[in-house]
Amino acid sequence: MLSLIDIISTLSEITGEKIEKNYAEDNFSFLKVLKGETKEPVRENLIYISSANKLAIVNDGWKYIDCLGSGGFTDPANVKPVKGGPRGQLYNLNIDPLESINLYLKDKEKVNQLSELLDSIVKQDYSRKEK
């Protein structure tokens, strides 16, 4: 799992150019992966932000989206929750990579876990454990 922002740390490692600690805090070098030196994950989480500022997080094969609809350009962009229905989206990417089965109402424990993780990352302004 990589993000476009990870190019910053990767190029820094390749060129030897240092980057400031407060610049692109959420980037991780994937040079060891490119060199075939590791198969370990580069990052634990990947945060997405839509064009409408809706957030999603991918963690350990799961994706939690803090809204209904795409939150962006794809229709339906915004879906209003209905009484008794889901207020967000939860997908097990290991068995549903096309995100076709919303498990939000079936796995409240996972929803709470990922929602809390996303909230904590938003509050600290970066996803790295150490800064």
N, C-alpha and C positions, 0 to 999 in steps of 0.2 A: 504494500500500500504506500503510494507516494503522492505528493502534491507538487504542483508546479512551483510553489515557493521553495521546495527542497533543492531546486537548482542553485539557489544562492549559496547554501553551505557546501554543496557538491563542487561548484566551481571554485569556491574559496579554498577547499581542500586540494583541488587539482593545481591551482595556480600559486598557492601559498599566501595569497592575499588575505589579510585578516579582515573580519567584519566586526562591527561594534556589537556588543552584547544586546543592546536594545534595538537593534535593527533586524527586522524580520525574525522575531523571537520564535516563531513557530516553524522554522525550517530545520531540516535534518539532512545531513549528507548521506547520499546513497552510493558513494564511490566504491565501498567494499562490495556492495551488491553488483555493481557494474563489472568489477574486477573478478567476480566469482569467489571472493574471499569469505563470504558469509551467506547463509540463507536465513539468518535471523531477521525479524522485522526491523525496519528502520524506525518506525514510529508505532505507538500504541493506539493513537486516535487520529482521526482525520475529521476536521470540522469543515462543513460546507456552509456558505452563506448565499442565499438566492438574491436575485436582483431586487426583490421586495424586502430584503433583510430578514428573511426567515432562516432559521438555523437547523442544521442536521449534524449528527455525529455518527461516525462509523467506528465501532470498537469490537474487537474479538468476533468478527463475522456477523455482527448485528448492525443495523442502521435504524436510528431513531430520528424522526423528523418532527419538529415542534409545530406542525400545522397540518392542515388538510389541503390537498391540491399541490401543485408544483411549487407555489411560492415564487414563480418567475414567469417566463415567457410561454411555457407549454400549457395548453388548456387541459383541464381547468386550473387556472392559476390560484384561485381562492375558492375554497369550499367551506361553507359555514357548518359548524357542528350541529347535529340534530340531537334532541333529547334521547339519551340512552345509547348514542353512537360514539364512535371514537373522536377524540379531540386532537389526535395527532396520528402518526404512522410509525409502525415498527415492523421491520422485515428481518428475517433470518437469511442473510445473503448466502450462507453455505448451501441451503436447499432451495432458495428462491432468489437467484441472482437478478431476475427481471423485476423484482419487487411487485409481484402480482397478488400476494396474500398478506393483507394487513393484519398483524397479530396484536395490535394495540389493546384490544379488549380481552385477548386470551392470555396475555403474559404481563400482568400489571407489575410484577416484580422486576422484570427486565425494563419496562417503561420507566419505573421509578429510578432504577439504577442508572440508566443512560440519561434520563432527564437531570438527575442530580449531578452526574459527571459533567454534562454540558453546562449546567448552571455554574459549577465550580470553575470551569475553564473560562467562561465568560467573565466571571467576577475577578479572576486573577489576570485577565488580559493576555494570557499566553497558555500554551498547552504543555510546555516542557515542565518536568517535575522540578528541576533545579534551574535557577536563573543566575 
